[in-house]
Amino acid sequence: MPKMKRHAGAKKRFSLTGKGKVRRLKAYKSHILTKKTAKRKRNLRRAAIVETNGEAKKLKRLLSA
């Protein structure tokens, strides 16, 4: 059988940290930025960790080749 490929959509949106946690980017940073405060936009730049254990487990399965 051929090798299993990792999920291309998940690969573009999520990455794993050194300790194996799932890192994601925050939403609401693409357009209509004039009405958002500088503080809010600055905080949206930082990556976040997927907190829900069930979701993180599913994402790890998608990211593993």
Secondary structure, DSSP 8 states (H G I E B T S, - for coil): -------HHHHHHEEE-TTS-EEE--SS-SS--TTS-HHHHHHHHS-EE---HHHHHHHHHHH--
